[in-house]
């Protein structure tokens, strides 16, 4: 009997989780049962992925840089990566703005719906926390993101998943320094990181064995903790515009992969699908990073020299799905609350969303903090910010799940483009969790 592919197992787990979640909503005790006895398995899975994210970045990026032998190659990879990420983000924001200005979902929101959403969500702790975080970020200087990239304590940065840029900076600094001391002197340290990289990748394989069960738990909890169905229906047009934009981004990536890298777009989506499904379940690019790296390296054939730099950087600064959502959400809020938004204001959205995506945390809910910064940049009244966030808060979680899928798909696409441009595409070599099991059993 043919072995069922991992992405099918994960998809079955997701569908069963959604069905089970809806079933539990019919019982008074159901939501609490899911939160107490089902959701912990999903939380443990996400914690395991986050547990290995930083060791994987450290090991694979040091290995990738030390294998280059030539610092100029690293400069070429870095410049191409940043340039392509900026290009795809601008495309994403542009698609979002074109759709929201064409369909105008905010014009169909009634005064009663606005009042209901405001009453339900404007004082919600989730909304107020996003406003406070955005206020803190706004008060920082224009070069604060550069300052924040440099850690003052390497071990502290390595112990904090939210300090991804600091970890990348330290790791690049370490890798370049290893190149400069010569191959002979760096050999013991390089062997350590090579071995650590293999161990962490094996940990990814082991963790992925539990993925179908984990996504069942995560999706069941999402369903039982979702908001009022009537409110969700009222925002269906807005959510539909965001979803359409995200689908168009997937089409854009597929076209780029097919034309630039000459790789079959359908095969690309199939190979990356386990990472996409996990991104959907966890809403976190950072948590999905170990799986994204494993799929891109072992199943698509991107050289580790490329993937070990492009993907961690992408998980932090490349947020195409989030940027598209910000463009749609900002204009939708302006339409619904009758705020006059000029063409120059929409250009401001493009620039602000692009800058806000750099250094933003690759965690659930970060997009809303970025949205507040975008709204303030276009002069949206401060006293209406809470109302604006309340308008979209009800559907933010499912949309966050979908835009995270686009974020990691964009990362994978860019890694393939960079690999192709520097001649680092190779034949895939898939590793399984039990490859060396005969040696130890």
N, C-alpha and C positions, 0 to 999 in steps of 0.2 A: 504493500500500500504506500502511495506517495506521501511523503512527509509534508504536513501543512506549513506553508511559509509563515514567517514571523508576523508580517504585516496583516495577514488574514486572521491570525490568532488574536492580535491586538484589536483589530476591527470587530471581531466577534465579542471580545471582552467589553468594548465600548458600547455596542448595541445592547448587550445583556445588562450592562450597568444602567443605561438610560431607561430600559424597560423596567428594571427592578426599582429604580428611583421613582418612576411614575406610579408603580404599584404601591410603594410605601407611602406615597402622598395620600392614598385613600384611607389610611389608618391614622388615628390620632397619635399613636405611639411610633409610627413609621419613621418620621424624620429624625427623632432622637435615637432610635435604634440604628439607623444608618450612620449618624454622626458618632455614636459611641462604639459600635461593633464592626462597621464596614470601612468607614473613612480612614481609621488608623493605618490600615494596610497600604492605602494610597499614599499617606503621609510618610510612612517608612520608606517606600520606594523613592519618593522625591528626595528624601534626606540622603539616601544612599547615592543617588546621582550627584547631589550637591557635594557629598563627602569626597567623591573622587574628581570633581571638576578641577579644583586647583592643582592637585598632584598631577593630573593629566596635562594641564597647560604647562606646568613647570617642566615635566619630563619631556613632553613632545616638542615644545618650543626650543628648549636647550638642545635637544637632539637635532632638530631641524636646522638650527643656526650653525651648530658645530659641524654638521655634515657639509655645509656650503663650501668651506675652505676659502671663500672669497667674499669679503664684506660688501663689495660693489654689487654682488648678486642680491644680497639682502636689501640694499637700497632700492634696486629695481623692483623687487617684489613688493616692498613697502609702498612705494609711490604708485604703482599700478593698482594695488589693493585700495588705497584711500581714494584715488581718482574714480575707480569703478563704483565704489560704495556711494560716493557723493552723486554720481550720475544716476544710479538706480533709485536713490532717495528722491531726487528731483523728479524723475519719471513718476514715482508713486504719488507724490503730492500733486503733481499736475493732473494725473488721472482722477484723483479724488475731487479736485476742484472742478474739473470739467463735468463730472457726473452730478455733483451736488448743485451746480449752477444750471444744469440742463433739466434735472428732474424736480428740483426745488421741494424736497421733502418737508421743510419747515413751514411751508405755506399751508399745509393741510392739518396742522396741529391746532385744535380748538382752544379757546380760553379756558374752558372747563378742565381740559386735560392738563394744561399748563398749571392751573391752580392745584389740581390733584397731585401732580408730580412734585410741585413745590412743597406742598404740605407734607408729603410722604418722605421726601429725601433731602430737602435743603438743610435740615439740622442733623442729618445722619452723620455718624462718626466717620464713616468712610469719606464723605464729601468734605467735612471740616478738616480732616487730616491732610487731604490732598491740597486744600487751600493753604494750610500752614506750611507744608513742605515746599510748595511753589513760592511762597513768600520768602522763605529762607534762601532758596536758590536765586531769587531775583535780587536779593540784597548783596550777593557776592559780586566781585569784580569781573570784568570782561575776560580776563585771563585765568579765572579761578579754576577752570577745568584743567588747564595745563599744570597749575600748582598742585591740584588734587591728584594728578597722575603720578607724582613723585612721592613715594612713601618715606617716612622718617624712621620706620622700623620694619624691616623686611619680614620678620616673623609675625608681626601684628597683621600686616597686609595678607600674608599667606594664610592666616587664621580667620579671614573674613571674606565670605563669598561676594559681598557687595563691593569689595575693593579690586574688582577684576582688572581695571586699567593699571592699578598699581602693581599687581602681580605680573602683568604683561611687561610693564616697564622694567621691573627688577629682573625678570627672566631674560629679556632681550639684552639688558646690560651685562648679565652673567654670561650669556652665550657669546656675545661679542668679545668680552674679556677672555673667554676660553680660547677663542680664535687667535687673539693677539699674543697669548703666551706660548703658542706653538703646539703642534700636534703631540709631541712627546710629553710635554709637561701636562697637557690637558687630558691625556689618555685615561688615567685612573678615574677622574671625575666623569668623563664622557661614558666610560663603561658602566658607571653607577647609574647615570640617567638613562642609558640605553636599556638596562635591565629593569629600572623602575617603570619605564614606558611600557615594556612588555607585560609587566605585572598589572599595571593599571588597566591596560586594554583587556586583559583576561578578567579583571573585576567587572568591566563593562559587560562582557559576555555572560558572566554569572548573574549579574543584576537583571539583564534582559530576559532571563528565563522566567522571571516573575512578572514581566510587563503586562501580560493579558489580565492577570488577577488585579494588578495595581490600577490599570485604567478602568476596570469594572468598578472598583471602589471609588476612584476619583469622580467618575461620571455620575455614579449613583448619588454622591454627595452634592454635586453641582445641581442636579435635578431637584432634590428635596429642599435645597436652600435657595432656590430661585424665587423671584418676586411674584407679585400679583399678575396672573395671566392676562387680565384685562388691560393693565398698564403696558404689558409687553406687546399686546396687539396694537395699541395706540401708537407705539413707536416702530411698528413693522416696516413702514415706508423708509424711515431713516436707516434702520438696520439693514434693509434690503439694498440701499445705495452703498453702504459700507461693504457688504458682502459681495456685491457686483464688482466693486473696485478691487477687492482682494482677489477675486477670481480672475480679473483682467491682469493683475500682477503675475499670477501663476502662469497665465497664457504668455505674458511677456517674457518671463524667465524661460519657458519652454522654447519659445522662438529663438531667444538668444543662445540657449544651449545647442539647439539644432543648427543654427546658421554659423555661429562663431566656433564652437568646439567640434561640430560635426558628429555629436553624440545624439543617439535617438532620444527625443524628448520624452516619449512614453516610458522608455527604459529608465531614464533619469528619475522620473516621478515614482516609478515602481521601486527603484533601489533606495530612494530617500524616504519612502512612505513610513517606515517604522519611526523615524525621527519626527516626521510631520504629525503622526498620530500621538506621539508622546508630547509634542509641543502643544497640541490641542488639549490634551488631558491636564497638563501641568501649568499652562499659560506662562512658561518661563523659558527663555532662550538659554539662560545659564544652566538650568537643570538639565536641559536637553542636549547641551554641548557635547558631553562624552559620547552620546549615541550618534549625533551628527558627525563627529570626527570619525567614528568607527565606520559609519556607512559610506562616507565620502572616500576614505582611504582604502578600505578593504573591498568595497562593493562597486565603487565607481572608478577607482584607480588614480586618484589624485595623490601625488607624492607627498610624503610627510613633511618635507621641507616647506611645502606650500600650505597644506591644511593646518599645520601646527601654528602658523602665524595668522593666516587669513580668517579661520573660523573663530578663534578666541577674540580677535579684534572685532569681527563682525557681530559676535554675540553682545558686544558692548556698544559699538557705535553705529551699526547698521540696523536700523529699525524701519524698513520700508513699509511694512503693514501698519505700524504705529503712526508713522508720518502721514500715510494716506488717511487713516482714521481721524487724525487731528485736523486735516484740511476739511474733510466732510463735516466733522462735529462742529468746528468753529463757524462755518458758514450756515449749518443747520440751526445752531443756537441763534445766530444773527437773524436768520429768516423768521424763526418762531417768535422772537422777542422784538421784532421790527427794528432792529439795529441796522442803520444804513452802512453797508460795507462797499467801499469803492474798489476800483481795479487796483489802485496802489496798495490798498489794505490787503487784498488777496496776494499781491506780490510779497507783502510783509509776512503773510502766513507761510509762504514757501521758504523764505529766508529763515524765519524764526524756528519753524518746524525742523529745518535742516540742522541748524545750530543746536537746538534743544536735544536732538537725538544723540549728539556726541556726548558720551559720558553718562547718559541716563542709565539708571540701573536696569539690568536685564531680568526684571522680576515682575510678577503680576501687579497691575495697577499703576505702573510707572507712566503709562501713556496719559493718564488723567492729570498727573502733575505737569507734564509737558504741555497739555492742552491749556491749563490755566496760564502758563507763561505765554502761549500763543495768543490767547484772548486778551491778555493785558497789553501785548505788543500792538494790537490793532485798535487799542483805545476803548475796549469794552468796559462799560461802567462797573466799577468795583462793587457797588451795592447789588449788582445783578449776577455776579459770578456764581454765587451759591445756587441761584435759580437755574442758571445755564447748566451747571453740572448736574443738578437734580433732574433736568430734562432727559439726560442720557444715561444716568446712573443705573437705571433698572436693567438696561441691556448691555452694560459695560462688560460684565464677566463673559458672556458667550462671545461677544465681539473680540474681547481680549484673547480668548482661546484661538479664534480664527486668525487674528493678525499675528499671533506668535508663530503660527504655521507659515505664514508668508515671510516673516522675519528669517526663520531658519532655512526656508527654501531659497531665499535670496543669498544667504551666506554660502550655501552649497553651490549655487549657480556661479557666484563670483569666484569661489575657489577653483572651479573648473576653468573659468575664463583665464585666471591668472596662471594656472598650471599650463594651459594650452599656449599662452603667449610666451612663456619662458621654456617651453619644451620639457615640462615635468609631468606630463600625463603618462601613466604606465598601465600595464595589464593588472586588473584586480586580482587580489589574492585573499580569499576569505579564510578567516581563522574561526574555529569553533571552540566552545568552552572545554571540550573533552579531547582536544588534539593530542595532548601529552598525558592523558589519563592512564594509559597502559603502563607508563613508567612508574606511577606512584600507587596504583591500586593493589 
